[in-house]
C-alpha cells in the first residue's frame, strides 16, 4: 500500500514512518506541506495528514481536496484535545488517528480507514471523556468567563451572575456566549451541567492570578 504523509509535526513524522515500515507492507512518501502534495502526480492509497494541514487543504484548496478524496483515503492525525475544535471538519476525512492515544496502532487504523471505518477511543464515547477534553480547554477563558462558567454550574441566571461579579447583565450575556463558543457547548444548560459535574475540578483550577493560568493544572476527571 502506498501511503503519503504530510503531518504537522516533524517529530511525529519521525515516529510514524518506522511504525509504518515495521510490517514491510507500505511504500511511504513524506511531504513537508500542502503545496508539495497538491503538485505531486502520485496516487497514494492513503494520505496521513495533520489536522492543520487538512484544515488548510479543505479551506484553501477545496477542488484539490475533492480530487484527492476521490482517489485516496484521507486519514487525519490529531491530538485528543483538538477533537472538539475539529468536529466540524473531521466529517470530511475517512478516518482519524489520535497521536496521543492510538498512533502506535497506525497500521491497524490505516487498514480500517481503507475499509471506510474509524476506531474511536472509548473515552470519547462517554460524558466524562468529553468533560476531560473541555477541562484542557479552560485556559482559553478569561478570569471573568471562568467565574461565569462556575456560576452557571450553580444554576444562576444572567442577572444574578452580573450582581455577583459586579458586571452589567449585557456583559454577562456576551461572556456566556463566549464560554459556549470556546468550550463547544450547545447551550447554557449544557455548560451549567458540565460546571456542576466538574465542580471540584473547577474549584481546583482557581488561582489568585486568574483561572486561565490555573486551568493548566486542572486534574483529570475519573470515570
C-alpha positions as CSV (number, residue, x, y, z in Angstrom):
1,X,0.0,0.0,0.0
2,X,1.3,3.4,-0.9
3,X,1.0,5.9,2.0
4,X,1.7,9.6,1.8
5,X,2.5,11.6,5.0
6,X,2.0,15.3,5.5
7,X,2.0,15.8,9.2
8,X,2.0,19.0,11.3
9,X,4.9,17.9,13.5
10,X,8.3,16.6,12.1
11,X,8.9,14.7,15.3
12,X,5.7,12.8,14.8
13,X,6.6,12.0,11.3
14,X,9.9,10.5,12.5
15,X,7.9,8.2,14.8
16,X,5.2,7.3,12.4
17,X,7.4,6.3,9.5
18,X,9.2,3.5,11.4
19,X,5.9,2.2,12.6
20,X,4.6,2.0,9.1
21,X,7.7,0.4,7.9
22,X,7.7,-2.2,10.6
23,X,5.4,-4.7,8.7
24,X,7.0,-4.0,5.3
25,X,3.7,-3.6,3.7
26,X,3.8,0.1,2.8
27,X,5.6,2.3,0.3
28,X,5.9,5.6,2.1
29,X,6.3,9.2,0.7
30,X,6.8,12.1,3.0
31,X,5.7,15.6,2.0
32,X,6.5,18.8,4.0
33,X,3.5,20.9,3.2
34,X,0.3,21.1,1.2
35,X,1.9,22.6,-1.9
36,X,4.2,19.5,-2.3
37,X,1.2,17.2,-2.0
38,X,-1.0,19.1,-4.5
39,X,1.7,19.4,-7.1
40,X,2.5,15.7,-7.0
41,X,1.2,13.3,-9.6
42,X,1.3,10.4,-7.1
43,X,-1.9,8.5,-6.5
44,X,-1.5,7.0,-3.0
45,X,-3.9,4.6,-1.4
46,X,-3.9,6.6,1.8
47,X,-2.9,10.1,2.9
48,X,-1.9,10.6,6.5
49,X,-2.4,14.3,7.1
50,X,-2.1,16.5,10.2
51,X,-5.1,18.5,11.3
52,X,-3.7,21.9,10.5
53,X,-2.7,20.7,7.0
54,X,-6.1,19.1,6.4
55,X,-7.9,22.3,7.5
56,X,-5.8,24.4,5.2
57,X,-6.5,21.9,2.3
58,X,-10.2,22.0,2.9
59,X,-10.5,25.8,3.3
60,X,-7.9,26.9,0.7
61,X,-7.9,24.2,-1.9
62,X,-11.4,22.7,-2.0
63,X,-11.1,21.4,-5.5
64,X,-7.8,19.7,-4.7
65,X,-9.4,18.1,-1.7
66,X,-12.2,16.7,-3.9
67,X,-9.7,15.3,-6.3
68,X,-7.6,13.7,-3.6
69,X,-10.6,12.3,-1.7
70,X,-11.8,10.6,-4.9
71,X,-8.6,8.6,-5.4
72,X,-7.2,8.2,-1.8
73,X,-8.4,7.5,1.7
74,X,-7.7,10.6,3.9
75,X,-6.7,9.9,7.5
76,X,-6.4,12.9,9.8
77,X,-3.9,12.8,12.6
78,X,-4.7,15.0,15.6
79,X,-4.4,15.2,19.4
80,X,-7.3,14.3,21.7
81,X,-7.6,17.9,22.9
82,X,-8.2,19.1,19.4
83,X,-11.3,16.8,18.9
84,X,-14.0,19.4,19.8
85,X,-12.3,22.1,17.8
86,X,-12.1,19.9,14.8
87,X,-15.5,18.2,14.9
88,X,-16.8,20.4,12.1
89,X,-14.1,19.3,9.7
90,X,-13.4,15.7,10.7
91,X,-16.5,14.5,8.9
92,X,-14.7,15.2,5.6
93,X,-12.0,12.7,6.4
94,X,-12.2,8.9,6.0
95,X,-10.7,8.1,9.4
96,X,-8.9,9.7,12.4
97,X,-5.8,8.8,14.4
98,X,-5.1,10.4,17.8
99,X,-1.3,10.9,18.2
100,X,-1.5,10.9,22.0
101,X,-3.8,7.8,22.2
102,X,-3.6,5.3,19.4
103,X,-0.9,6.3,16.9
104,X,1.0,3.1,17.9
105,X,-1.7,1.2,16.1
106,X,-1.2,3.1,12.9
107,X,-1.1,0.0,10.7
108,X,-4.4,-1.3,12.0
109,X,-6.0,2.1,11.8
110,X,-4.9,2.5,8.2
111,X,-6.4,-0.9,7.3
112,X,-9.7,0.2,8.9
113,X,-9.6,3.5,7.1
114,X,-9.2,1.9,3.8
115,X,-12.4,-0.1,4.5
116,X,-14.2,3.1,5.5
117,X,-14.1,2.6,9.3
118,X,-12.7,4.6,12.1
119,X,-11.6,3.4,15.6
120,X,-12.9,5.9,18.2
121,X,-11.2,5.7,21.6
122,X,-13.8,4.6,24.2
123,X,-13.2,7.6,26.4
124,X,-14.7,9.9,23.8
125,X,-17.9,7.9,23.9
126,X,-18.6,8.8,27.5
127,X,-19.8,12.0,29.0
128,X,-16.7,12.2,31.3
129,X,-14.4,11.6,28.4
130,X,-15.7,14.8,26.7
131,X,-15.5,16.6,30.0
132,X,-11.8,15.8,30.1
133,X,-11.3,17.4,26.8
134,X,-13.2,20.5,27.9
135,X,-11.1,20.8,31.1
136,X,-8.0,21.0,28.9
137,X,-9.6,24.0,27.1
138,X,-10.2,26.0,30.3
139,X,-7.1,28.2,29.7
140,X,-9.0,29.8,26.8
141,X,-11.3,31.5,29.3
142,X,-10.7,34.9,30.8
143,X,-11.0,35.1,34.6
144,X,-14.5,36.6,34.3
145,X,-15.5,34.0,31.8
146,X,-14.2,31.2,34.1
147,X,-16.3,32.7,37.0
148,X,-19.3,32.9,34.8
149,X,-19.0,29.2,33.9
150,X,-18.6,28.3,37.5
151,X,-21.8,30.3,38.5
152,X,-23.7,28.7,35.6
153,X,-23.0,25.4,37.4
154,X,-25.0,26.8,40.3
155,X,-28.0,27.3,38.1
156,X,-27.9,31.2,38.3
157,X,-29.4,33.4,35.7
158,X,-27.5,36.2,34.0
159,X,-28.9,38.9,36.3
160,X,-27.7,37.1,39.4
161,X,-24.3,36.3,37.9
162,X,-24.0,40.0,36.9
163,X,-24.7,41.1,40.5
164,X,-22.2,38.6,41.9
165,X,-19.4,39.6,39.5
166,X,-20.3,43.4,39.7
167,X,-20.8,43.5,35.9
168,X,-23.6,44.5,33.7
169,X,-26.2,41.9,32.5
170,X,-25.2,42.7,28.9
171,X,-21.6,41.9,29.6
172,X,-22.6,38.6,31.3
173,X,-24.8,37.7,28.3
174,X,-21.8,38.3,26.0
175,X,-19.5,36.2,28.2
176,X,-21.9,33.3,28.3
177,X,-21.9,33.2,24.5
178,X,-18.1,33.3,24.6
179,X,-17.9,30.4,27.1
180,X,-20.3,28.4,24.9
181,X,-18.1,29.0,21.8
182,X,-14.7,28.4,23.4
183,X,-15.7,25.2,25.1
184,X,-18.1,24.0,22.4
185,X,-21.3,23.8,24.4
186,X,-24.6,23.7,22.5
187,X,-26.4,25.9,25.1
188,X,-26.1,27.3,28.6
189,X,-27.8,24.3,30.1
190,X,-25.1,22.0,28.8
191,X,-22.5,24.4,30.2
192,X,-24.2,24.5,33.6
193,X,-24.5,20.7,33.8
194,X,-20.8,20.4,32.9
195,X,-19.8,23.0,35.6
196,X,-21.9,21.3,38.2
197,X,-20.5,17.9,37.3
198,X,-16.9,19.2,37.4
199,X,-17.3,21.5,40.4
200,X,-14.3,20.0,42.1
201,X,-12.1,20.3,39.1
202,X,-13.2,24.0,38.5
203,X,-12.6,24.8,42.2
204,X,-9.1,23.3,42.0
205,X,-8.4,25.4,38.9
206,X,-8.9,28.7,40.7
207,X,-5.9,30.8,41.2
208,X,-5.3,34.4,42.5
209,X,-3.8,35.4,39.2
210,X,-6.8,34.1,37.2
211,X,-8.4,30.9,36.0
212,X,-6.6,31.0,32.7
213,X,-3.2,30.2,34.3
214,X,-4.5,27.8,36.9
215,X,-6.5,25.7,34.5
216,X,-3.3,24.3,33.1
217,X,-3.2,22.2,36.3
218,X,-6.8,21.0,36.2
219,X,-7.0,17.4,37.5
220,X,-8.4,14.8,35.2
221,X,-11.9,13.6,35.9
222,X,-12.4,10.0,36.8
223,X,-15.0,7.7,35.3
